[in-house]
Amino acid sequence: MKRKEDIAKPYVRQLFKGNVLNFILAFVGVLMITVCALFVSFIIQQIVDAINGVSALKFKEIIFATAGLIVFLVVSYLFELNFKPKFTVKAISQYKNHVFGEITKKNISAFLGEDSSVYISALTNDIQAIEKGYLQDIFLLVNNILLFIGAFTLMLIYSPLLTAIAVGFSFFPVIASIITGNHMAKAEEEVSNQNIKYTSTLKDSLSGFSVIKSFKVEAEMIKIFCEDVKKLSRAQSKKMRISILIELLANAAGFTAQLGVFLLGAYLALSGKGITAGTTMLFVQLMNYVITPINVIPQCVAEMRAAKSLIRKIATSLNKNVREVKTSSINEIKDGIKINNLSFGYEEDKEILHDINFDFELGKKYAIVGTSGSGKSTLLNLLMASNSKYNGEINYDTEELRNISSDNLYEIESIIQQNVFIFNATIKDNITMFQSFPEEEIERAINLSGLSTLIKEKGQDYLCGENGSGLSGGEKQRISIARSLLRKSQVLLVDEATAALDKETAFQVSSAILNLEGVTSIVVTHALDEALLKEYDSIITLKNGSIVESGSFESLLNNKGYFYSLFTVSQ
């Protein structure tokens, strides 16, 4: 098993991929600004000593040096202004694209069983923390390290004695940093966790709005929502308090250290100990460049650690339920699908399917029927490679399903489910799934799926609305059929696609599926409509996870077995 650090490495690399030049040039800008800051201290020292008549530079030279500093500072900020945003924006864009790309590698059924709020939070709230705590803090960290080294070096050059005194006073901010430095990462992660819960409740409330209204549970949902807001607010408040406390202790310790150095420096200058007034002012300025890094560096490290923990968290989540890369290049089947001794359960010792054996011949139509909980949808999901931990075999021709890559599998087959997702785009885009196809192929899919009337009424450029709010249930299902036809899937899996439709529309959609030529249709259905059932080549009857009967509609009725009982009760 990969370590969390190793899992996160590809995600961290996305921040710098093709972005190193921008990083280096932004770094150069930070370096130039650091040099300017240190040179300001030197200019202040020369000005103060010039007033007292002990400066090594003439006043005119100080003016030229100041003018040169201003020009250099403008150039430095232009570097940072140009390259730092370029680096940051590209890094975050690549990171988002990589995370989203990894999400798309998930198994269909496995993804539906996960909490998508984790991914929503990772691509919204956590992104801000990574941008601030990792990318921006890299430059802040470098700036403060360079300031510390430069300031300490200048202090040693000017006065080893006063430097020793400054080091003594620096213990105050060091102690303050040690006390507070390790709390920020925990606070940041808690905010992320609470944001996931908040996002989940918000998503559920909006998705289930009609259910909330129809069952009159607005007050209960408001209570749950307010509780999640309260917990998130508490986590954010705690993080803010820690940040303020760190700043407070840092400022107090820094003020004490600066004032101490200033007073002792003034005493040495007045006592004629080889320290000038300008040198004292220089030390006060440089002390700021020593104390600030002592406070800022641990905070930067803590924020960077917190940001990396967020990267590790999403990397770990995305590393689950992903099919391994398969070597099989099968992209079509010539004979059919053969299931041998298939048994499966989501939990150990709790089998849902028991010793399933069946051959699906190419081009034929199959109905899978049975009571709720008999394993119909589970069997269909296994055909879509939702889980590889089954016993037995699922062979596409002679290739076992476990060896077929997801890309090749989805070339062979597609699925139509009860809840068809429609994008807030045009009818045409929803049919083509934003891909390019020849117009004659699109027209063929429209005609065969029964969408011609809708297209005549509204046109291909009609906007469907959020999740197809501008379409009926039957129209959504027909779009789903057209998608599969356009992809020329050899196998069409249909899972209770007409369960939420009225009887007439359900019949029309089912008829459209049965009339598809050259397509192997495997349909899980609850509706035992005689006219439709007669059209299937074979009806598979499941009971408690086992096939108890299979055959044509007439033969099953004549047998007067389990199917006969189901059909009779449904009439």
C-alpha positions in Angstrom: 0.0 0.0 0.0 1.3 3.5 -0.9 2.2 5.9 1.9 0.1 9.0 2.1 3.1 11.1 1.2 3.7 9.0 -2.0 0.0 9.2 -2.9 0.1 13.0 -2.6 3.3 13.5 -4.7 1.5 13.5 -8.2 -0.8 16.2 -6.9 2.0 18.4 -5.6 3.8 18.0 -8.9 0.8 19.5 -10.7 1.5 22.8 -9.0 5.0 23.0 -10.7 4.4 21.1 -13.9 5.5 23.4 -16.8 5.5 26.2 -14.2 9.1 26.2 -13.0 10.2 29.3 -15.1 7.3 31.4 -13.6 8.3 30.1 -10.1 12.0 31.0 -10.6 11.2 34.5 -12.0 8.8 35.2 -9.1 11.5 34.0 -6.8 14.0 36.4 -8.4 11.4 39.2 -7.7 11.2 38.2 -4.0 15.0 38.1 -3.8 15.3 41.6 -5.3 12.7 42.9 -2.8 14.6 41.4 0.1 17.8 43.1 -1.1 15.9 46.4 -1.2 14.6 46.0 2.3 18.1 45.4 3.7 19.5 48.3 1.7 16.8 50.6 3.2 18.3 49.9 6.6 21.7 50.9 5.3 20.3 54.2 3.9 18.6 55.0 7.2 21.9 54.4 9.1 23.7 56.7 6.7 21.1 59.5 6.9 21.1 59.5 10.7 24.9 59.4 10.9 25.1 62.2 8.2 23.0 64.4 10.5 25.5 63.8 13.3 28.4 64.3 10.9 29.8 60.8 11.1 28.5 59.3 7.9 30.8 57.5 5.5 28.8 58.9 2.5 28.2 62.4 1.5 24.6 63.6 1.5 24.6 63.8 -2.3 25.7 60.2 -2.5 23.0 59.2 -0.1 20.4 60.9 -2.4 21.7 59.1 -5.5 21.7 55.8 -3.6 18.1 56.4 -2.5 17.1 57.1 -6.1 18.8 54.0 -7.3 17.0 52.0 -4.6 13.6 53.3 -5.7 14.3 52.3 -9.3 15.5 48.9 -8.2 12.4 48.5 -6.0 10.0 49.3 -8.8 11.7 46.7 -11.1 11.5 44.2 -8.2 7.8 44.7 -7.8 7.3 44.5 -11.5 8.9 41.1 -11.5 6.7 39.9 -8.6 3.6 41.6 -10.1 4.1 39.7 -13.4 5.3 36.3 -12.5 3.9 35.5 -9.1 0.2 35.6 -10.2 1.2 33.6 -13.4 2.8 30.9 -11.2 -0.1 30.8 -8.7 -3.0 30.8 -11.2 -1.3 28.2 -13.4 -0.5 26.0 -10.4 -4.1 26.1 -9.0 -5.6 25.6 -12.5 -3.4 22.5 -13.1 -4.2 21.1 -9.6 -8.0 21.5 -10.1 -7.8 19.9 -13.5 -5.8 17.0 -12.1 -8.2 16.4 -9.2 -11.2 16.5 -11.5 -9.4 14.2 -13.9 -8.8 11.7 -11.1 -12.4 11.9 -10.0 -13.5 10.8 -13.5 -11.4 7.6 -13.1 -13.7 6.4 -10.4 -16.0 3.4 -10.9 -19.6 4.4 -11.7 -21.3 2.5 -8.9 -18.4 3.0 -6.4 -18.5 6.8 -7.0 -22.3 6.8 -6.4 -21.6 5.2 -3.0 -19.2 7.9 -1.9 -19.8 11.3 -0.4 -19.3 13.8 -3.3 -19.1 16.6 -0.7 -15.5 15.6 -0.1 -14.7 16.5 -3.7 -16.8 19.6 -3.7 -15.0 20.9 -0.6 -11.6 19.9 -2.0 -12.2 21.9 -5.2 -13.7 25.0 -3.3 -12.8 25.6 0.3 -9.6 23.5 0.4 -8.3 25.2 -2.8 -8.2 28.5 -1.0 -6.2 27.0 1.9 -3.7 25.4 -0.6 -3.3 28.6 -2.5 -2.6 30.7 0.6 -1.0 28.1 2.8 1.2 26.5 0.2 1.8 28.6 -2.9 1.8 32.1 -1.4 3.6 30.9 1.7 6.5 29.5 -0.3 7.4 33.0 -1.3 6.7 34.4 2.2 8.9 31.7 3.7 11.8 32.4 1.2 11.5 36.1 1.8 11.7 35.8 5.5 14.6 33.3 5.5 16.6 35.6 3.2 15.7 38.6 5.4 16.8 36.8 8.5 20.1 35.7 7.0 20.8 39.1 5.5 19.9 41.1 8.6 21.9 38.8 10.9 24.9 39.1 8.6 24.8 42.9 8.5 24.3 43.0 12.3 27.5 40.9 12.8 29.4 43.2 10.5 28.4 46.4 12.2 28.5 45.3 15.9 29.1 41.7 17.3 28.3 43.1 20.8 24.9 44.5 19.9 24.2 41.4 17.8 24.8 39.2 20.9 22.3 41.4 22.8 19.8 41.2 19.9 20.1 37.4 19.9 19.4 37.4 23.7 16.2 39.4 23.1 15.2 37.2 20.2 14.4 34.3 22.5 11.1 36.1 23.4 9.6 35.7 19.9 11.2 32.2 19.5 9.4 31.0 22.7 6.1 32.6 21.4 6.5 30.8 18.1 7.1 27.4 19.8 4.0 27.8 21.9 1.7 28.6 19.1 3.3 27.0 16.0 1.7 23.6 16.0 -2.0 24.6 16.4 -2.7 26.0 13.0 -2.6 22.7 11.0 -5.2 21.1 13.3 -7.4 24.1 13.1 -7.2 24.2 9.3 -8.1 20.5 9.0 -11.0 20.9 11.3 -12.4 23.7 9.2 -12.1 21.5 6.1 -13.9 18.6 7.8 -16.7 20.8 9.0 -17.0 22.4 5.6 -17.5 18.9 4.1 -20.5 18.3 6.4 -21.9 21.7 5.7 -21.6 21.2 1.9 -23.2 17.7 2.2 -26.2 19.1 4.0 -26.6 22.0 1.6 -26.3 19.6 -1.4 -28.9 17.2 0.1 -31.3 20.0 1.0 -31.2 21.5 -2.6 -31.4 18.1 -4.3 -34.2 16.8 -2.1 -36.1 20.1 -2.0 -39.4 18.5 -3.3 -39.2 15.8 -0.7 -38.6 18.3 2.1 -41.6 20.4 1.0 -43.9 17.4 0.4 -43.2 15.9 3.8 -43.3 19.3 5.5 -39.9 18.9 7.2 -38.6 22.4 6.5 -38.2 23.1 10.2 -36.1 19.9 10.8 -33.9 20.6 7.8 -33.4 24.2 8.9 -32.4 22.9 12.3 -29.8 20.4 10.8 -28.5 23.2 8.5 -28.1 25.7 11.3 -26.3 23.1 13.4 -23.8 22.5 10.6 -23.4 26.2 10.1 -22.8 26.5 13.9 -20.1 23.8 13.9 -18.4 25.3 10.8 -18.5 28.7 12.4 -17.0 27.4 15.6 -14.1 25.7 13.6 -13.5 29.0 11.7 -13.7 31.0 14.9 -11.2 28.7 16.6 -8.8 29.0 13.6 -9.2 32.8 13.7 -8.5 33.0 17.4 -5.4 30.9 17.0 -4.2 33.2 14.2 -4.9 36.3 16.3 -3.2 34.8 19.3 -0.1 33.9 17.2 -0.1 37.5 15.9 -0.6 39.0 19.4 2.2 37.0 21.0 4.5 37.7 18.0 3.9 41.4 18.2 4.3 41.6 21.9 7.6 39.5 21.8 8.8 41.5 18.8 8.0 44.9 20.5 9.9 43.8 23.6 12.9 42.7 21.7 13.1 45.8 19.5 12.6 48.2 22.4 15.3 46.3 24.4 17.8 46.5 21.5 17.0 50.2 20.9 17.5 51.1 24.6 20.8 49.2 25.0 22.0 50.5 21.6 21.2 54.1 22.7 23.1 53.5 26.0 26.1 52.2 24.1 26.0 55.1 21.7 25.8 57.6 24.5 28.6 55.9 26.4 30.9 56.1 23.5 31.3 52.3 23.1 31.9 52.5 19.3 28.2 52.5 18.4 26.8 55.5 16.5 23.2 56.7 16.5 22.9 55.6 12.9 24.1 52.1 13.8 21.5 51.9 16.6 18.7 52.9 14.2 20.1 50.3 11.7 19.9 47.6 14.4 16.3 48.6 15.3 15.4 48.2 11.6 17.3 45.0 11.2 15.8 43.6 14.4 12.4 43.8 12.6 13.9 41.6 9.9 15.1 39.1 12.5 12.0 39.0 14.7 9.4 38.9 11.9 10.9 35.7 10.3 11.1 34.1 13.8 7.3 34.6 14.0 6.4 34.1 10.4 8.5 31.1 9.5 6.9 28.7 12.0 3.5 30.0 11.0 4.3 29.5 7.3 5.6 26.0 8.0 2.4 25.2 9.9 0.2 26.5 7.1 2.2 24.6 4.5 1.8 21.5 6.6 -1.9 22.1 6.9 -2.2 22.6 3.1 -0.2 19.4 2.4 -2.5 17.5 4.8 -5.5 18.7 2.6 -3.7 17.5 -0.5 -3.0 14.2 1.1 -6.7 13.9 2.2 -8.1 14.3 -1.3 -5.3 12.2 -2.8 -6.2 9.4 -0.4 -9.9 9.7 -1.2 -9.2 9.6 -5.0 -7.0 6.6 -4.6 -9.9 4.5 -3.5 -12.4 2.6 -5.8 -10.3 3.1 -8.9 -9.9 0.2 -11.3 -6.4 -0.9 -11.9 -5.0 -0.3 -15.4 -5.9 -3.4 -17.5 -3.9 -4.8 -20.4 -6.8 -6.1 -22.5 -7.5 -4.1 -25.7 -10.8 -5.8 -26.5 -13.1 -3.1 -28.0 -15.9 -5.3 -29.4 -17.5 -8.6 -28.7 -18.5 -11.2 -31.4 -20.4 -13.9 -29.5 -21.8 -12.4 -26.2 -21.4 -12.3 -22.5 -21.1 -15.6 -20.5 -21.6 -15.7 -16.7 -20.1 -18.7 -15.0 -20.7 -19.6 -11.3 -21.0 -15.9 -10.3 -21.5 -15.2 -6.6 -21.1 -11.8 -4.9 -21.8 -9.9 -1.7 -20.9 -6.4 -0.6 -20.0 -7.8 2.8 -18.3 -11.0 3.8 -20.7 -13.9 4.5 -23.6 -11.9 3.1 -24.0 -13.0 -0.5 -26.5 -11.2 -2.7 -26.0 -13.3 -5.8 -25.6 -17.1 -5.7 -24.0 -19.2 -8.4 -25.4 -17.3 -11.4 -24.9 -19.0 -14.8 -26.2 -17.5 -18.0 -25.2 -16.7 -21.6 -26.3 -13.4 -23.2 -26.1 -13.9 -27.0 -25.1 -10.9 -29.2 -28.0 -8.9 -30.6 -30.8 -10.4 -28.4 -33.1 -8.8 -25.9 -33.2 -9.9 -22.2 -35.5 -8.9 -19.3 -34.4 -9.4 -15.7 -37.4 -9.6 -13.3 -37.8 -10.4 -9.7 -39.0 -8.8 -6.4 -37.2 -6.0 -4.7 -33.9 -7.2 -3.2 -33.5 -10.2 -5.5 -30.2 -8.9 -6.9 -31.3 -7.5 -10.3 -29.5 -4.2 -10.1 -26.5 -5.8 -8.4 -26.1 -8.1 -11.4 -26.3 -5.2 -13.8 -23.8 -3.2 -11.8 -21.3 -6.1 -11.9 -21.6 -6.1 -15.7 -20.5 -2.5 -15.6 -17.4 -3.5 -13.5 -18.6 -1.8 -10.4 -16.8 -4.3 -8.2 -14.1 -7.0 -9.1 -14.4 -8.9 -5.8 -16.8 -11.5 -7.1 -16.4 -15.3 -7.3 -16.8 -16.9 -10.7 -16.4 -15.4 -14.1 -18.0 -12.7 -16.3 -16.6 -13.3 -19.8 -17.0 -10.9 -22.8 -16.3 -13.5 -25.5 -13.3 -15.2 -23.9 -12.0 -12.1 -22.0 -12.7 -12.0 -18.3 -14.2 -8.7 -17.2 -11.5 -8.1 -14.6 -8.9 -7.9 -17.4 -10.8 -5.4 -19.6 -9.9 -1.7 -19.1 -12.7 0.8 -18.3 -12.2 2.7 -21.5 -12.6 -0.5 -23.6 -15.6 -1.7 -21.5 -17.4 1.6 -21.9 -16.8 1.4 -25.7 -18.6 -1.9 -25.7 -21.5 -1.1 -23.4 -23.5 1.7 -21.8 -26.2 2.0 -19.2 -29.5 3.7 -18.9 -30.7 4.2 -15.3 -33.9 5.4 -13.7 -32.6 8.8 -12.9 -31.1 10.2 -16.2 -28.8 13.1 -15.6 -29.3 16.0 -18.1 -26.8 18.8 -18.3 -27.9 22.4 -18.4 -27.0 22.5 -22.1 -28.8 22.1 -25.4 -30.6 18.9 -26.4 -27.9 18.3 -29.0 -25.0 18.6 -26.5 -26.8 16.3 -24.1 -27.1 13.7 -26.9 -23.6 14.1 -28.2 -22.1 14.6 -24.7 -20.2 17.6 -26.0 -18.4 15.5 -28.7 -18.4 15.9 -32.5 -20.4 13.4 -34.6 -21.5 13.5 -38.2 -24.9 15.0 -38.6 -26.4 11.9 -40.2 -25.4 9.8 -37.2 -27.0 12.3 -34.8 -30.2 12.3 -37.0 -30.2 8.5 -36.9 -29.9 8.4 -33.1 -32.7 11.0 -32.8 -35.1 9.0 -35.0 -34.4 5.6 -33.5 -34.8 7.0 -29.9 -38.1 8.6 -30.7 -36.8 12.2 -30.2 -38.0 13.5 -33.6 -41.2 15.1 -32.3 -39.3 16.9 -29.5 -36.7 18.2 -31.9 -39.4 19.5 -34.3 -41.1 21.3 -31.4 -38.1 22.8 -29.6 -35.1 22.4 -31.9 -31.7 20.9 -31.2 -30.5 24.1 -29.5 -33.2 24.1 -26.9 -31.6 24.5 -23.4 -32.7 21.7 -21.2 -32.4 23.5 -17.8 -30.7 22.3 -14.6 -30.9 18.5 -14.7 -33.4 18.6 -17.5 -36.0 20.7 -15.7 -37.4 21.8 -19.1 -38.0 18.2 -20.2 -40.4 15.4 -19.3 -39.2 12.1 -17.8 -39.8 10.3 -21.1 -37.9 12.9 -23.0 -34.9 12.5 -20.6 -35.0 8.7 -21.1 -35.1 9.1 -24.9 -32.0 11.4 -24.7 -30.3 8.7 -22.7 -31.1 6.1 -25.4 -29.9 8.4 -28.1 -26.6 8.8 -26.3 -26.0 5.1 -26.3 -27.0 4.8 -29.9 -24.7 7.5 -31.0 -21.8 5.7 -29.2 -22.8 2.6 -31.1 -22.7 0.5 -27.9 -23.0 -3.2 -28.6 -24.6 -3.8 -25.2 -27.2 -1.6 -23.6 -27.9 -2.1 -19.9 -31.2 -0.7 -18.6 -31.8 -0.4 -14.9 -35.5 0.3 -14.0 -35.4 3.1 -16.6 -39.2 3.4 -16.8 -40.0 3.1 -13.1 -40.8 6.8 -12.6 -42.7 7.2 -15.9 -46.4 7.0 -16.5 -47.7 3.7 -18.2 -48.0 5.1 -21.7 -44.6 6.9 -21.7 -43.0 3.8 -20.1 -44.4 1.6 -22.9 -43.0 4.0 -25.6 -39.5 4.2 -24.0 -39.4 0.4 -23.6 -40.6 -0.2 -27.1 -37.8 2.2 -28.4 -35.2 0.1 -26.5 -36.6 -3.2 -27.9 -36.7 -2.0 -31.4 -33.0 -1.2 -31.5 -31.4 -3.4 -34.1 -28.0 -5.0 -33.5 -27.9 -4.0 -29.9 -27.8 -6.6 -27.0 -30.3 -5.2 -24.5 -30.3 -6.4 -20.9 -33.2 -4.7 -19.1 -34.0 -4.8 -15.4 -37.7 -4.1 -15.2 -40.4 -4.0 -12.5 -43.3 -3.5 -15.1 -44.6 -6.9 -16.2 -46.4 -5.7 -19.3 -47.5 -8.7 -21.4 -47.1 -6.8 -24.8 -43.5 -5.9 -23.9 -42.5 -9.1 -22.3 -43.5 -11.0 -25.4 -40.8 -9.0 -27.3 -37.9 -10.3 -25.2 -35.9 -13.3 -26.5 -35.5 -14.4 -22.9 -36.8 -13.4 -19.4 -34.5 -14.1 -16.5 -36.3 -14.6 -13.2 -34.3 -13.9 -10.0 -35.3 -15.0 -6.5 -33.1 -14.3 -3.5 -30.1 -13.8 -5.7 -30.5 -16.9 -7.8 -31.9 -17.6 -11.3 -34.9 -19.8 -10.7 -36.3 -19.6 -14.3 -35.4 -18.3 -17.7 -37.1 -18.5 -21.1 -39.6 -16.9 -23.4 -42.8 -15.3 -22.0 -45.0 -18.1 -23.3 -42.7 -20.9 -22.0 -42.5 -19.3 -18.5 -46.3 -18.9 -18.4 -46.8 -22.5 -19.4 -44.4 -23.7 -16.7 -46.6 -22.0 -14.1 -43.6 -21.5 -11.8 -42.2 -18.5 -10.0 -42.5 -16.1 -13.0 -46.1 -17.2 -13.4 -46.8 -16.2 -9.8 -45.1 -12.8 -10.3 -46.9 -12.0 -13.5 -50.3 -13.1 -12.1 -50.0 -10.9 -9.0 -49.0 -7.9 -11.1 -52.1 -8.0 -13.3 
